[in-house]
């Protein structure tokens, strides 16, 4: 179960690609937040931890509320003997001493948005007056890194920064953070040239990943790791696929319930709204939205990468093709590029103990002893 609380629609930045909607001063109330936590923990099956993520807007504009909700959540979970993981995604500009103390005291996983070196980051992530945020973010990232061993960095790339991605990787690797999340901008248009460029760029990302392990340095990159583990699992399983409206929910400050946090926006679009935490989920609406998951693109059926492709992600499909159950050509190009890069990483490092141990931490019950048995992966052409 994954639940995202969008604590506020307000933000102190004006990033060009934001999918969180127009800024407003709407904040979640404590009562609404507590009811969301009750809902999330009531859904727990005790087999998997409940993930509760704080989001926005900029969640650290609501630090006091975040602290109250975290305290309530952990007390509730302890009483019910439930496993809960808390996380927050932030633009990184408001990480003062109080914020760091909160993260440490409540063992909250921190993900900071950082799009690369200064010239790239400040092209996209700016204050309302247009000035860059890089120096502020970097100063706070260094403080966070010294105190938080699970620090993650989230990097968004799009057509305008795609060819710079290898240089961005060099920069991020140099930060020596535990985990790097590379996320393509799903809110923009990717043209044919952009899609053709994805393959060579991702191969350069793979080069840097491989080089790290060959130097004896562990590296976690979501796009590479997420596909590499599929070669151990023989593709996505049913439980890996889109859980929008069933095991994944996003909550707007108003308490409105959405099938995924990427549908919250400005909280003014009813298409993926399930109900409100104060009045409940509309079961008929929920069934309708759950039925809109998956991928009905006939071109994908016989593709030999289908098992390894994320063409089932409802929010990605919706933002890139206009339909939650229709994978578009840009996603196809992205997935082909990433799968190809991860395939080469997997083959090259299959006998590297550090890499194998790294993958097995994702899949503790799996074994990495059958690389050459994955013929459909190795020879997909």
TORNU-231262 format. One record per residue (C-alpha): residue number from 1; residue in three letters; x, y, z. Coordinates in steps of 0.02 Angstrom, whole numbers. Layout:
> NUM Ala X Y Z $
...
REM end
This chain:
> 1 Unk 0 0 0 $
> 2 Unk 68 169 -53 $
> 3 Unk -17 329 4 $
> 4 Unk 39 504 -42 $
> 5 Unk -18 654 58 $
> 6 Unk -7 815 -42 $
> 7 Unk 1 926 112 $
> 8 Unk -13 1089 15 $
> 9 Unk -37 1161 -158 $
> 10 Unk 83 1299 -111 $
> 11 Unk 265 1301 -164 $
> 12 Unk 409 1423 -150 $
> 13 Unk 473 1378 -325 $
> 14 Unk 409 1395 -503 $
> 15 Unk 482 1242 -591 $
> 16 Unk 443 1234 -776 $
> 17 Unk 387 1053 -784 $
> 18 Unk 289 1034 -622 $
> 19 Unk 139 916 -630 $
> 20 Unk 76 966 -457 $
> 21 Unk -35 1102 -529 $
> 22 Unk -45 1290 -508 $
> 23 Unk 10 1357 -340 $
> 24 Unk -118 1406 -209 $
> 25 Unk -120 1424 -21 $
> 26 Unk -229 1271 9 $
> 27 Unk -157 1166 152 $
> 28 Unk -216 1001 222 $
> 29 Unk -293 1007 396 $
> 30 Unk -234 891 536 $
> 31 Unk -405 809 544 $
> 32 Unk -398 767 358 $
> 33 Unk -221 700 375 $
> 34 Unk -265 589 523 $
> 35 Unk -412 514 429 $
> 36 Unk -298 476 282 $
> 37 Unk -175 387 397 $
> 38 Unk -318 288 473 $
> 39 Unk -374 238 299 $
> 40 Unk -198 186 246 $
> 41 Unk -159 83 400 $
> 42 Unk -329 -1 396 $
> 43 Unk -283 -68 223 $
> 44 Unk -124 -152 286 $
> 45 Unk -111 -339 263 $
> 46 Unk 42 -353 375 $
> 47 Unk 140 -433 233 $
> 48 Unk 206 -271 160 $
> 49 Unk 247 -106 245 $
> 50 Unk 128 39 218 $
> 51 Unk 218 179 127 $
> 52 Unk 161 353 177 $
> 53 Unk 242 492 76 $
> 54 Unk 230 679 104 $
> 55 Unk 218 780 -55 $
> 56 Unk 157 948 -120 $
> 57 Unk 178 1084 -177 $
> 58 Unk 324 1095 -58 $
> 59 Unk 289 990 97 $
> 60 Unk 416 1080 207 $
> 61 Unk 304 1233 200 $
> 62 Unk 197 1126 317 $
> 63 Unk 333 1060 432 $
> 64 Unk 227 1072 590 $
> 65 Unk 86 973 509 $
> 66 Unk 209 845 441 $
> 67 Unk 280 820 616 $
> 68 Unk 106 799 690 $
> 69 Unk 57 672 558 $
> 70 Unk 219 574 575 $
> 71 Unk 197 566 764 $
> 72 Unk 16 509 747 $
> 73 Unk 62 380 615 $
> 74 Unk 203 299 712 $
> 75 Unk 101 290 873 $
> 76 Unk -45 212 780 $
> 77 Unk 69 88 691 $
> 78 Unk 153 38 854 $
> 79 Unk -15 5 937 $
> 80 Unk -72 -102 791 $
> 81 Unk 100 -181 765 $
> 82 Unk 107 -122 585 $
> 83 Unk 260 -87 479 $
> 84 Unk 261 91 411 $
> 85 Unk 387 182 302 $
> 86 Unk 383 372 298 $
> 87 Unk 456 473 155 $
> 88 Unk 458 650 89 $
> 89 Unk 501 725 -80 $
> 90 Unk 561 905 -74 $
> 91 Unk 639 1037 -183 $
> 92 Unk 777 1048 -53 $
> 93 Unk 774 1236 -22 $
> 94 Unk 693 1232 151 $
> 95 Unk 800 1102 240 $
> 96 Unk 847 1201 394 $
> 97 Unk 895 1130 563 $
> 98 Unk 714 1100 616 $
> 99 Unk 679 1005 456 $
> 100 Unk 833 896 475 $
> 101 Unk 791 860 657 $
> 102 Unk 617 804 603 $
> 103 Unk 688 687 471 $
> 104 Unk 810 610 595 $
> 105 Unk 689 595 741 $
> 106 Unk 555 509 637 $
> 107 Unk 669 408 521 $
> 108 Unk 593 488 366 $
> 109 Unk 670 442 199 $
> 110 Unk 720 601 107 $
> 111 Unk 718 627 -81 $
> 112 Unk 786 793 -145 $
> 113 Unk 751 856 -320 $
> 114 Unk 913 901 -407 $
> 115 Unk 919 904 -597 $
> 116 Unk 1107 911 -620 $
> 117 Unk 1247 1039 -613 $
> 118 Unk 1205 1223 -593 $
> 119 Unk 1178 1268 -776 $
> 120 Unk 1052 1126 -799 $
> 121 Unk 967 1132 -630 $
> 122 Unk 940 1320 -635 $
> 123 Unk 869 1308 -811 $
> 124 Unk 718 1215 -741 $
> 125 Unk 706 1236 -552 $
> 126 Unk 690 1419 -509 $
> 127 Unk 614 1536 -381 $
> 128 Unk 461 1639 -435 $
> 129 Unk 576 1785 -479 $
> 130 Unk 670 1673 -601 $
> 131 Unk 829 1656 -497 $
> 132 Unk 910 1485 -483 $
> 133 Unk 898 1370 -333 $
> 134 Unk 1055 1266 -360 $
> 135 Unk 1166 1344 -227 $
> 136 Unk 1030 1332 -93 $
> 137 Unk 991 1152 -137 $
> 138 Unk 1173 1099 -139 $
> 139 Unk 1207 1178 30 $
> 140 Unk 1059 1087 106 $
> 141 Unk 1100 924 17 $
> 142 Unk 1273 922 96 $
> 143 Unk 1196 945 269 $
> 144 Unk 1068 809 236 $
> 145 Unk 1200 689 172 $
> 146 Unk 1299 709 333 $
> 147 Unk 1147 660 437 $
> 148 Unk 1038 546 332 $
> 149 Unk 1113 383 266 $
> 150 Unk 962 346 153 $
> 151 Unk 966 510 56 $
> 152 Unk 900 499 -122 $
> 153 Unk 912 621 -267 $
> 154 Unk 773 641 -395 $
> 155 Unk 825 705 -568 $
> 156 Unk 699 750 -703 $
> 157 Unk 760 754 -882 $
> 158 Unk 668 804 -1039 $
> 159 Unk 703 839 -1223 $
> 160 Unk 795 1001 -1183 $
> 161 Unk 916 916 -1063 $
> 162 Unk 922 740 -1136 $
> 163 Unk 1092 752 -1221 $
> 164 Unk 1165 821 -1059 $
> 165 Unk 1108 668 -959 $
> 166 Unk 1279 581 -965 $
> 167 Unk 1359 738 -892 $
> 168 Unk 1220 745 -763 $
> 169 Unk 1260 566 -715 $
> 170 Unk 1444 611 -692 $
> 171 Unk 1391 753 -578 $
> 172 Unk 1270 647 -477 $
> 173 Unk 1393 504 -457 $
> 174 Unk 1518 631 -391 $
> 175 Unk 1396 677 -252 $
> 176 Unk 1411 500 -184 $
> 177 Unk 1228 488 -134 $
> 178 Unk 1152 316 -99 $
> 179 Unk 1019 321 -234 $
> 180 Unk 987 416 -396 $
> 181 Unk 814 425 -473 $
> 182 Unk 813 473 -657 $
> 183 Unk 638 519 -713 $
> 184 Unk 588 571 -890 $
> 185 Unk 474 721 -898 $
> 186 Unk 304 647 -939 $
> 187 Unk 218 817 -953 $
> 188 Unk 308 875 -1110 $
> 189 Unk 307 823 -1293 $
> 190 Unk 442 704 -1354 $
> 191 Unk 465 717 -1542 $
> 192 Unk 539 586 -1659 $
> 193 Unk 715 656 -1642 $
> 194 Unk 703 654 -1453 $
> 195 Unk 647 473 -1456 $
> 196 Unk 788 423 -1573 $
> 197 Unk 913 507 -1456 $
> 198 Unk 856 410 -1303 $
> 199 Unk 946 249 -1350 $
> 200 Unk 1122 320 -1370 $
> 201 Unk 1101 428 -1215 $
> 202 Unk 1046 282 -1106 $
> 203 Unk 1193 181 -1168 $
> 204 Unk 1307 318 -1102 $
> 205 Unk 1215 310 -936 $
> 206 Unk 1247 123 -936 $
> 207 Unk 1432 155 -969 $
> 208 Unk 1443 260 -812 $
> 209 Unk 1347 134 -709 $
> 210 Unk 1462 -8 -764 $
> 211 Unk 1618 97 -733 $
> 212 Unk 1564 127 -553 $
> 213 Unk 1552 -58 -515 $
> 214 Unk 1715 -94 -605 $
> 215 Unk 1796 31 -487 $
> 216 Unk 1720 -61 -340 $
> 217 Unk 1589 73 -303 $
> 218 Unk 1407 26 -275 $
> 219 Unk 1278 132 -366 $
> 220 Unk 1088 130 -364 $
> 221 Unk 998 204 -515 $
> 222 Unk 812 172 -529 $
> 223 Unk 803 155 -718 $
> 224 Unk 944 28 -725 $
> 225 Unk 907 -68 -566 $
> 226 Unk 720 -75 -598 $
> 227 Unk 747 -165 -763 $
> 228 Unk 898 -270 -711 $
> 229 Unk 799 -356 -574 $
> 230 Unk 668 -403 -704 $
> 231 Unk 797 -513 -789 $
> 232 Unk 802 -613 -628 $
> 233 Unk 613 -616 -611 $
> 234 Unk 577 -650 -796 $
> 235 Unk 482 -487 -809 $
> 236 Unk 351 -392 -712 $
> 237 Unk 233 -495 -604 $
> 238 Unk 52 -450 -574 $
> 239 Unk 91 -374 -405 $
> 240 Unk 220 -258 -485 $
> 241 Unk 98 -177 -604 $
> 242 Unk -6 -20 -588 $
> 243 Unk -101 -13 -425 $
> 244 Unk -193 151 -455 $
> 245 Unk -355 153 -359 $
> 246 Unk -318 -13 -274 $
> 247 Unk -148 -13 -186 $
> 248 Unk -97 166 -228 $
> 249 Unk -186 327 -182 $
> 250 Unk -150 512 -186 $
> 251 Unk -237 634 -69 $
> 252 Unk -259 818 -107 $
> 253 Unk -257 949 33 $
> 254 Unk -447 951 23 $
> 255 Unk -454 765 65 $
> 256 Unk -504 720 -112 $
> 257 Unk -442 546 -157 $
> 258 Unk -355 512 -322 $
> 259 Unk -298 349 -400 $
> 260 Unk -117 411 -402 $
> 261 Unk -26 566 -338 $
> 262 Unk 10 616 -518 $
> 263 Unk -175 645 -545 $
> 264 Unk -198 769 -403 $
> 265 Unk -137 922 -499 $
> 266 Unk -236 1072 -442 $
> 267 Unk -373 958 -376 $
> 268 Unk -496 1016 -509 $
> 269 Unk -504 866 -626 $
> 270 Unk -634 733 -579 $
> 271 Unk -579 601 -704 $
> 272 Unk -471 504 -581 $
> 273 Unk -553 562 -420 $
> 274 Unk -617 419 -313 $
> 275 Unk -704 517 -176 $
> 276 Unk -656 613 -20 $
> 277 Unk -581 550 142 $
> 278 Unk -724 631 240 $
> 279 Unk -862 549 140 $
> 280 Unk -779 391 76 $
> 281 Unk -733 311 -90 $
> 282 Unk -868 292 -222 $
> 283 Unk -860 103 -257 $
> 284 Unk -934 121 -432 $
> 285 Unk -808 256 -476 $
> 286 Unk -667 151 -405 $
> 287 Unk -716 3 -514 $
> 288 Unk -721 115 -667 $
> 289 Unk -547 184 -633 $
> 290 Unk -471 15 -592 $
> 291 Unk -541 -49 -757 $
> 292 Unk -446 92 -846 $
> 293 Unk -277 20 -796 $
> 294 Unk -164 -84 -905 $
> 295 Unk -117 -64 -1087 $
> 296 Unk -233 -94 -1234 $
> 297 Unk -112 -46 -1371 $
> 298 Unk -121 -192 -1492 $
> 299 Unk 54 -157 -1555 $
> 300 Unk 124 -209 -1386 $
> 301 Unk 44 -381 -1379 $
> 302 Unk 175 -473 -1481 $
> 303 Unk 324 -364 -1434 $
> 304 Unk 462 -471 -1359 $
> 305 Unk 496 -334 -1231 $
> 306 Unk 317 -329 -1170 $
> 307 Unk 356 -425 -1010 $
> 308 Unk 491 -300 -963 $
> 309 Unk 399 -142 -1017 $
> 310 Unk 312 -19 -902 $
> 311 Unk 172 6 -1028 $
> 312 Unk 47 -32 -889 $
> 313 Unk 77 129 -789 $
> 314 Unk -88 222 -793 $
> 315 Unk -26 395 -744 $
> 316 Unk 121 389 -865 $
> 317 Unk 10 331 -1007 $
> 318 Unk -119 465 -970 $
> 319 Unk 5 608 -968 $
> 320 Unk 99 546 -1122 $
> 321 Unk -42 481 -1233 $
> 322 Unk -201 553 -1158 $
> 323 Unk -267 380 -1110 $
> 324 Unk -223 287 -950 $
> 325 Unk -232 119 -1039 $
> 326 Unk -141 166 -1199 $
> 327 Unk 49 167 -1208 $
> 328 Unk 111 295 -1333 $
> 329 Unk 264 301 -1447 $
> 330 Unk 367 411 -1329 $
> 331 Unk 348 286 -1186 $
> 332 Unk 391 145 -1306 $
> 333 Unk 552 233 -1356 $
> 334 Unk 598 268 -1175 $
> 335 Unk 566 89 -1120 $
> 336 Unk 664 15 -1267 $
> 337 Unk 811 128 -1226 $
> 338 Unk 810 88 -1041 $
> 339 Unk 784 -100 -1063 $
> 340 Unk 927 -106 -1188 $
> 341 Unk 1044 -11 -1072 $
> 342 Unk 996 -116 -921 $
> 343 Unk 1018 -276 -1022 $
> 344 Unk 1198 -229 -1061 $
> 345 Unk 1231 -184 -879 $
> 346 Unk 1159 -352 -825 $
> 347 Unk 1265 -452 -946 $
> 348 Unk 1424 -355 -914 $
> 349 Unk 1413 -361 -724 $
> 350 Unk 1331 -531 -700 $
> 351 Unk 1489 -601 -620 $
> 352 Unk 1526 -446 -517 $
> 353 Unk 1491 -492 -335 $
> 354 Unk 1455 -312 -284 $
> 355 Unk 1326 -292 -422 $
> 356 Unk 1245 -461 -388 $
> 357 Unk 1232 -424 -203 $
> 358 Unk 1159 -254 -245 $
> 359 Unk 1020 -332 -350 $
> 360 Unk 984 -469 -225 $
> 361 Unk 944 -340 -93 $
> 362 Unk 792 -300 -199 $
> 363 Unk 752 -486 -215 $
> 364 Unk 821 -578 -64 $
> 365 Unk 748 -745 -116 $
> 366 Unk 813 -743 -294 $
> 367 Unk 975 -810 -367 $
> 368 Unk 1079 -732 -504 $
> 369 Unk 1146 -890 -585 $
> 370 Unk 1052 -899 -748 $
> 371 Unk 1108 -752 -854 $
> 372 Unk 1127 -855 -1011 $
> 373 Unk 957 -935 -988 $
> 374 Unk 872 -768 -1022 $
> 375 Unk 879 -791 -1210 $
> 376 Unk 728 -683 -1246 $
> 377 Unk 813 -541 -1155 $
> 378 Unk 986 -567 -1226 $
> 379 Unk 929 -583 -1405 $
> 380 Unk 784 -463 -1418 $
> 381 Unk 867 -371 -1562 $
REM end
